[in-house]
């Protein structure tokens, strides 16, 4: 249902939102979802052909703006163009992300480049976009469960997402006197080009693997993340700021035991144990 619970009108009717990293995957899915809720959507990214294709798939409510968000002047041009096109700016979704991460072995160049995209550019885009917003404006930062838990194979990406969750809180407090809200949405494993490449482009295979780590038994879908973002941007979330919405299929509810009882783990893994019993939870 794409209507506000309080008014019955399209949840984001007439509102103008910028979505960064919107040329593919989750960014494109969120842009489509926001447009389905009545928003006008400015898609920002570096791939012109892909971005224009996403905008065309949405229709008249969307326009693609090619930009490198690590360039402050490019951010200014996007904001100016959005205001020229629609006359207002109500929302910013900081989704653009680099996954260039070699964990502990990451080079200084990887640290600086990835943080520039994932964190610094989001902060600067927020600074510049909120300066042009009126009361009721909203910023949503795309966090991740990767910014909440340890992972031996990652460092830069996880650090960038953890920092993004922190500046969500800081900016929420800073912008509250102007009536501008700041929230984050943190997905877990979500169907995307990256997950598709790991699963042989099979969503069934992705769901089968994801079921081990998500109590709801599968990986997420881009439109499910988009629906949470649409809620965060809407008046239905008007009393929410500085908070994170975990849209993760229950991933963050599990501890390292994956919701399986100690009895079962000992049956499986203790020296001399056989294949063990079933995955009885809460035993």
DATA-V152408 format. One record per residue. RES is the residue in three letters. SS is DSSP state (alpha for helix, beta for strand, coil for the rest). PHI is phi in whole degrees, -180 to 180 (none if undefined). D_CENTER is the distance of its C-alpha to the mean C-alpha in whole Angstrom. Layout:
# DATA-V152408
RES SS PHI D_CENTER
RES SS PHI D_CENTER
This chain:
# DATA-V152408
UNK coil none 21
UNK coil -102 19
UNK beta -115 22
UNK coil -66 22
UNK coil -66 23
UNK coil -90 25
UNK coil -116 27
UNK coil 82 26
UNK coil -84 25
UNK beta -51 22
UNK coil -55 19
UNK coil -121 18
UNK coil -54 22
UNK coil 79 23
UNK coil -82 20
UNK beta -115 18
UNK beta -125 15
UNK beta -97 13
UNK beta -122 10
UNK beta -87 10
UNK coil 63 10
UNK coil -103 11
UNK coil -87 14
UNK coil -163 13
UNK alpha 53 11
UNK alpha -62 7
UNK alpha -61 8
UNK alpha -66 11
UNK alpha -62 11
UNK alpha -65 9
UNK alpha -60 12
UNK alpha -63 14
UNK alpha -65 13
UNK alpha -64 13
UNK alpha -63 17
UNK alpha -64 18
UNK coil -92 18
UNK coil 100 20
UNK coil -82 18
UNK beta -90 19
UNK beta -124 16
UNK beta -97 16
UNK beta -90 15
UNK beta -119 15
UNK beta -178 15
UNK coil -103 18
UNK coil -94 19
UNK alpha -61 21
UNK alpha -63 23
UNK alpha -65 19
UNK alpha -64 18
UNK alpha -66 21
UNK alpha -66 21
UNK alpha -65 18
UNK alpha -60 19
UNK alpha -64 22
UNK alpha -69 21
UNK alpha -84 20
UNK coil 107 23
UNK coil -64 24
UNK coil -79 21
UNK beta -128 19
UNK beta -145 20
UNK beta -94 19
UNK beta -124 20
UNK beta -76 20
UNK coil -163 19
UNK coil -97 19
UNK coil -74 16
UNK coil -83 18
UNK coil -108 21
UNK alpha -60 22
UNK alpha -65 24
UNK alpha -67 22
UNK alpha -62 19
UNK alpha -58 23
UNK alpha -64 24
UNK alpha -62 20
UNK alpha -62 21
UNK alpha -61 24
UNK alpha -68 24
UNK alpha -64 22
UNK alpha -66 24
UNK alpha -67 27
UNK alpha -77 26
UNK alpha -118 25
UNK coil 80 26
UNK coil -162 23
UNK coil -142 20
UNK coil -110 18
UNK beta -152 14
UNK beta -132 12
UNK beta -115 8
UNK beta -86 8
UNK coil -115 6
UNK coil -54 9
UNK coil -153 9
UNK coil -109 13
UNK coil -108 13
UNK coil -71 17
UNK coil -152 18
UNK coil -113 21
UNK alpha 62 21
UNK alpha -61 24
UNK alpha -86 26
UNK coil -58 23
UNK coil -81 25
UNK alpha -58 25
UNK alpha -62 24
UNK alpha -64 21
UNK alpha -59 20
UNK alpha -67 21
UNK alpha -68 19
UNK alpha -70 16
UNK alpha -64 16
UNK alpha -62 17
UNK alpha -75 14
UNK alpha -76 11
UNK alpha -116 13
UNK alpha -64 16
UNK alpha -66 15
UNK alpha -63 12
UNK alpha -66 15
UNK alpha -69 17
UNK alpha -62 16
UNK alpha -63 15
UNK alpha -55 19
UNK alpha -77 20
UNK alpha -70 18
UNK alpha -68 19
UNK coil -65 22
UNK coil -108 23
UNK coil -90 21
UNK coil -100 24
UNK coil -54 24
UNK coil 99 21
UNK coil -66 18
UNK beta -142 15
UNK beta -118 12
UNK beta -121 8
UNK beta -100 6
UNK beta -86 3
UNK beta -86 5
UNK beta -174 7
UNK alpha -62 10
UNK alpha -64 11
UNK alpha -92 12
UNK coil -118 14
UNK coil -131 16
UNK coil -75 19
UNK coil -153 19
UNK coil -64 22
UNK coil -91 21
UNK coil -130 18
UNK coil -150 18
UNK alpha -68 17
UNK alpha -58 13
UNK alpha -63 13
UNK alpha -63 15
UNK alpha -66 13
UNK alpha -73 10
UNK alpha -63 13
UNK alpha -68 14
UNK alpha -65 11
UNK alpha -65 11
UNK alpha -70 15
UNK alpha -70 15
UNK alpha -59 13
UNK alpha -67 16
UNK alpha -63 18
UNK alpha -71 17
UNK alpha -61 17
UNK alpha -69 21
UNK alpha -65 22
UNK alpha -96 21
UNK alpha -56 22
UNK coil -61 25
UNK coil -93 24
UNK coil 75 23
UNK coil -106 19
UNK beta -98 16
UNK beta -135 13
UNK beta -134 11
UNK beta -127 8
UNK beta -126 6
UNK beta -116 6
UNK beta -78 6
UNK coil -101 9
UNK coil -65 11
UNK beta -131 10
UNK coil -58 12
UNK coil -162 12
UNK alpha -55 14
UNK alpha -66 14
UNK alpha -67 15
UNK alpha -60 17
UNK alpha -68 19
UNK alpha -79 20
UNK coil -106 21
UNK coil 68 23
UNK coil 61 21
UNK coil -116 22
UNK alpha -69 19
UNK alpha -66 22
UNK alpha -66 23
UNK alpha -62 19
UNK alpha -63 19
UNK alpha -64 23
UNK alpha -72 21
UNK alpha -62 18
UNK coil -61 21
UNK coil -69 22
UNK coil -117 19
UNK coil -125 17
UNK coil -54 20
UNK coil -79 19
UNK coil 87 20
UNK coil -170 18
UNK coil -87 14
UNK beta -78 12
UNK coil -118 12
UNK alpha -57 9
UNK alpha -70 11
UNK alpha -70 11
UNK alpha -67 7
UNK alpha -60 8
UNK alpha -66 11
UNK alpha -67 10
UNK alpha -64 8
UNK alpha -59 12
UNK alpha -60 13
UNK alpha -61 12
UNK alpha -79 13
UNK coil -92 16
UNK alpha -67 20
UNK alpha -66 19
UNK alpha -110 17
UNK coil -63 20
UNK coil -105 21
UNK coil -120 17
UNK coil -159 16
UNK coil 72 15
UNK coil -115 14
UNK beta -109 11
UNK beta -103 10
UNK beta -82 10
UNK beta -102 9
UNK coil -136 11
UNK coil 62 14
UNK coil 91 16
UNK alpha -53 15
UNK alpha -76 15
UNK alpha -84 19
UNK coil -88 20
UNK coil -92 22
UNK coil -60 24
UNK coil -79 26
UNK coil 58 24
UNK coil 77 25
UNK coil -104 29
UNK coil -68 32
UNK alpha -55 34
UNK alpha -56 37
UNK alpha -66 35
UNK alpha -62 34
UNK alpha -66 37
UNK alpha -64 39
UNK alpha -83 36
UNK alpha -113 36
UNK coil -65 39
UNK coil -53 42
UNK coil 86 44
UNK coil -73 42
UNK coil -85 42
UNK coil -72 39
UNK coil 84 38
UNK coil -89 38
UNK coil -79 35
UNK coil -88 31
UNK coil -77 33
UNK coil -89 30
UNK coil 71 31
UNK coil -67 35
